[in-house]
């Protein structure tokens, strides 16, 4: 099954909405279709939630010259629409009804709007799960990632503040957004280009010290990892609560043991041995944590031999907060 709309699908759907509005046979129907078309444009190109679009006073919120839209509410933000869609927005917002109805111009029942979204797209043979308001909003987010817009800016564009909202977007279309983020983190600015020992999550706690900053990251699989960074790096990355970051664990600073112990390290997890490649001096080890995350390291063979490891054995690993490097995209 197709996971998301392709760029060609989105172009065809956009043209289909234009055609559908033009096919109206009466004035009253033409006005309703124009209002619905405006909702589509705000969601398709502005990434608005359906509820946000329905509550929008379009005449006041949309700058038809610059294409800037002010979205009020709990996730207040300004989003810039591409100029390609502004021709239709100017036309629709210039209708006398837009002036007369004011803030009521976009008021519709949510169920009615969703049915119309499915109805308009049906001649194209697209899966209904891909053409609803939420799927189109997420598709816009994917488009921005494809254009190499930094993930944190896409997050702000979509008005995502809660970890659950970010996680839902990252899981959309089979995790397409997550793959874009991970691929970007594997670029030249990432501490680990092969993305090993990398965990994606959000900043859940920040403790400022005199010399360093302790940052707690909660991964999207609910692991809590502590990272220590300098004030300079903290400022450079402009870290803040709920920000999406990737935590990279230095494989050379991981310690292994057969049981939990008071190592003094702020990060300690258990997992099962998944890979062992033993050489005379060093052994490559891969451990899968309870949430499915895999952590890799090279260790002295003599040290690991004392643990009598084998595939599937439960083992503990620990590492200091200083062994964790953070990266933002």
C-alpha positions in Angstrom: 0.0 0.0 0.0 1.2 3.5 -0.9 2.5 5.2 2.3 2.2 8.9 1.2 1.4 11.0 -1.8 4.2 11.6 -4.3 5.0 15.1 -5.6 3.1 14.2 -8.8 0.1 13.0 -6.7 0.0 16.3 -4.8 0.2 18.3 -8.0 -2.7 16.4 -9.5 -4.7 16.7 -6.4 -4.1 20.5 -6.3 -5.3 20.8 -9.9 -8.3 18.6 -9.2 -9.4 21.0 -6.4 -9.2 23.9 -8.9 -11.2 22.0 -11.4 -13.8 20.9 -8.8 -14.4 24.6 -7.8 -14.7 25.6 -11.4 -17.3 22.9 -12.1 -19.9 24.5 -9.7 -23.2 25.1 -11.5 -24.8 27.6 -9.2 -23.6 30.7 -7.4 -24.3 29.4 -4.0 -22.5 26.1 -4.8 -19.6 28.1 -6.3 -19.2 30.1 -3.0 -19.2 26.9 -0.9 -16.7 25.3 -3.1 -14.5 28.4 -3.1 -14.5 28.3 0.8 -13.6 24.7 0.8 -10.9 25.2 -1.7 -9.4 27.9 0.5 -9.4 25.4 3.4 -7.5 23.0 1.2 -4.9 25.5 0.3 -4.3 26.5 3.9 -3.8 22.8 4.9 -2.0 21.7 1.8 0.5 24.6 1.6 0.3 26.1 5.1 0.3 22.9 7.1 -2.5 24.1 9.3 -4.5 21.7 11.4 -8.1 21.3 10.3 -9.3 22.9 13.5 -6.9 25.8 13.1 -8.1 26.4 9.5 -11.7 26.3 10.5 -11.2 28.9 13.2 -9.1 31.2 11.0 -10.4 34.7 10.1 -8.9 34.4 6.7 -9.4 38.1 5.7 -7.5 39.3 8.7 -4.9 36.5 9.0 -3.7 36.2 5.4 -1.5 38.8 3.9 -2.4 38.4 0.2 0.7 40.4 -0.9 3.4 38.5 1.0 1.7 35.2 1.4 2.2 35.3 5.2 -0.5 33.7 7.3 -0.7 34.3 11.1 -2.1 31.3 12.8 -3.4 32.2 16.3 -4.1 29.8 19.2 -2.1 27.4 21.4 0.4 26.8 18.6 0.5 30.4 17.3 2.9 30.9 14.5 3.5 32.7 11.2 3.7 30.5 8.1 4.7 31.6 4.6 2.7 30.2 1.7 4.3 29.6 -1.7 3.4 32.3 -4.2 2.1 29.6 -6.6 -1.1 29.2 -4.5 -1.6 32.9 -3.8 -3.5 33.6 -7.1 -6.4 31.4 -6.0 -6.3 32.7 -2.4 -6.4 36.3 -3.6 -9.3 35.5 -5.9 -11.3 33.7 -3.2 -10.6 36.3 -0.5 -11.7 39.1 -2.8 -15.2 37.6 -3.0 -17.9 39.8 -1.4 -18.9 36.9 0.7 -15.5 36.8 2.3 -16.0 40.4 3.5 -19.6 39.8 4.5 -19.0 36.6 6.4 -15.8 37.7 8.1 -14.5 35.0 10.6 -17.4 32.8 9.6 -16.2 32.4 6.0 -14.3 29.2 6.8 -16.7 27.8 9.4 -17.8 24.2 8.5 -18.5 21.0 10.3 -15.3 19.0 10.5 -17.0 15.8 9.3 -18.4 17.6 6.3 -15.0 18.9 5.4 -13.4 15.5 5.6 -16.1 14.0 3.4 -15.5 16.7 0.8 -11.7 16.1 0.9 -12.3 12.5 0.1 -15.0 13.2 -2.5 -12.8 15.7 -4.5 -9.9 13.3 -4.6 -11.9 10.2 -5.5 -11.7 10.6 -9.3 -7.9 10.4 -9.0 -8.0 6.9 -7.4 -5.9 7.9 -4.4 -6.2 6.1 -1.1 -8.6 8.0 1.1 -6.1 7.8 4.0 -3.7 9.9 2.1 -6.0 12.8 1.0 -7.5 13.8 4.4 -6.6 17.1 6.1 -4.1 15.5 8.5 -2.3 13.5 5.8 -2.0 16.5 3.6 -0.6 18.6 6.5 2.0 15.9 7.1 2.7 15.6 3.4 3.6 19.3 3.4 6.0 18.7 6.2 7.6 15.9 4.2 7.9 18.2 1.2 9.8 20.8 3.3 12.2 18.1 4.6 12.8 17.0 0.9 13.7 20.7 0.2 16.3 20.4 3.1 14.4 22.7 5.4 15.8 21.9 8.9 13.6 19.7 11.0 13.3 22.2 13.8 11.9 24.7 11.4 9.5 22.2 9.9 8.4 21.4 13.5 7.7 25.1 14.1 5.9 25.4 10.7 3.5 22.6 11.7 3.1 24.1 15.2 4.3 20.9 16.9 5.1 21.5 20.6 4.3 18.2 22.3 6.5 15.1 22.0 3.4 13.1 21.0 2.7 15.4 18.1 6.3 15.2 16.9 6.3 11.4 17.2 3.1 11.1 15.2 4.7 13.1 12.3 7.9 11.2 12.5 5.9 7.9 12.2 3.8 9.2 9.3 4.1 7.3 6.0 6.1 4.5 7.5 8.6 6.7 9.3 9.5 8.8 6.2 10.2 12.0 8.2 12.3 10.0 10.7 14.4 8.7 7.8 14.9 12.2 6.5 16.0 13.4 9.9 18.4 10.5 10.4 19.8 10.9 6.9 20.4 14.6 7.6 22.1 13.8 10.9 24.4 11.5 9.1 25.8 14.5 7.1 29.0 16.4 7.6 27.8 18.2 10.8 27.0 15.0 12.7 29.4 13.5 15.2 28.8 10.0 13.8 28.3 9.9 10.0 27.1 6.3 10.0 24.4 7.1 12.6 25.4 4.2 14.8 24.6 4.7 18.5 22.2 7.6 17.5 18.9 8.1 19.2 16.2 10.6 18.2 14.2 12.3 20.9 13.1 15.5 22.5 14.7 17.7 25.2 12.8 16.9 28.4 14.9 18.6 31.0 17.7 21.2 31.2 19.9 21.9 34.2 22.3 24.8 34.0 25.6 24.6 35.8 28.5 27.0 36.2 30.7 25.3 33.7 28.4 22.9 31.8 24.7 22.2 31.0 23.1 18.8 31.7 20.5 18.0 29.1 18.0 15.1 29.5 16.7 13.7 26.2 13.7 11.4 26.1 13.8 9.3 23.0 10.6 8.4 21.1 10.9 4.9 22.6 10.9 6.5 26.2 14.6 6.0 27.0 16.0 8.9 29.1 19.6 9.8 28.2 21.6 12.5 29.9 24.1 14.5 27.9 26.6 17.0 29.2 27.6 19.9 26.9 29.4 23.2 27.3 27.6 26.5 27.5 29.0 27.4 24.1 27.5 24.4 22.5 24.2 24.9 24.4 23.9 28.4 23.0 25.1 27.5 19.5 22.4 24.8 19.2 19.8 27.1 20.9 18.6 24.1 22.9 15.1 24.4 24.5 12.5 22.1 26.0 10.6 19.8 23.5 13.2 20.5 20.8 14.0 17.5 18.6 17.6 16.4 18.9 19.7 13.4 18.1 21.9 11.9 20.8 25.1 10.2 19.8 26.8 7.9 22.2 30.6 7.7 22.0 31.3 3.9 21.6 34.7 4.3 23.2 33.2 5.5 26.5 30.7 2.6 27.0 31.4 0.2 29.9 29.9 -3.3 30.1 29.2 -5.5 33.1 27.2 -8.6 33.9 24.9 -6.7 36.3 23.8 -3.3 37.3 26.4 -1.5 39.5 27.0 1.9 41.0 29.4 3.1 38.3 28.6 6.7 39.0 27.5 7.1 35.4 24.2 8.8 34.8 23.3 6.5 31.9 22.8 2.8 32.6 20.7 0.3 30.6 20.4 -3.4 30.2 20.1 -5.2 26.9 20.8 -8.5 25.1 24.0 -9.3 23.2 23.1 -9.4 19.5 26.5 -9.3 17.8 30.0 -10.5 18.8 33.0 -10.4 16.5 36.0 -11.4 18.5 39.6 -10.7 17.6 42.8 -11.2 19.6 43.0 -7.7 20.9 39.6 -6.1 20.3 36.0 -7.4 20.1 33.1 -5.7 18.3 29.9 -6.0 20.4 26.4 -5.0 19.5 23.7 -4.8 22.2 20.0 -4.5 21.7 18.2 -2.5 24.4 14.7 -3.3 25.6 13.1 -0.8 23.3 14.9 -2.2 20.2 17.6 0.4 20.0 21.0 -1.0 19.1 24.3 0.2 20.7 27.7 -0.8 19.3 31.2 -0.6 20.7 34.7 -1.9 20.4 36.1 -3.3 23.6 39.3 -5.0 24.8 38.8 -8.7 24.2 40.3 -9.6 27.6 37.7 -7.4 29.4 34.7 -8.9 27.5 36.0 -12.4 27.8 35.7 -12.1 31.6 32.0 -11.6 31.2 31.5 -14.9 29.3 29.3 -13.4 26.7 27.2 -15.2 24.1 24.4 -14.2 21.8 21.2 -13.4 23.7 22.9 -12.9 27.1 21.6 -10.0 29.2 24.3 -7.5 29.8 24.5 -4.0 31.4 26.1 -1.0 29.7 26.8 2.4 31.3 28.3 5.6 30.0 28.8 9.1 31.4 26.8 12.1 30.3 29.9 13.5 28.7 30.0 10.6 26.3 26.7 11.8 24.7 26.9 14.4 22.0 23.8 16.3 20.8 23.0 17.4 17.3 20.2 19.4 15.9 19.1 19.7 12.3 
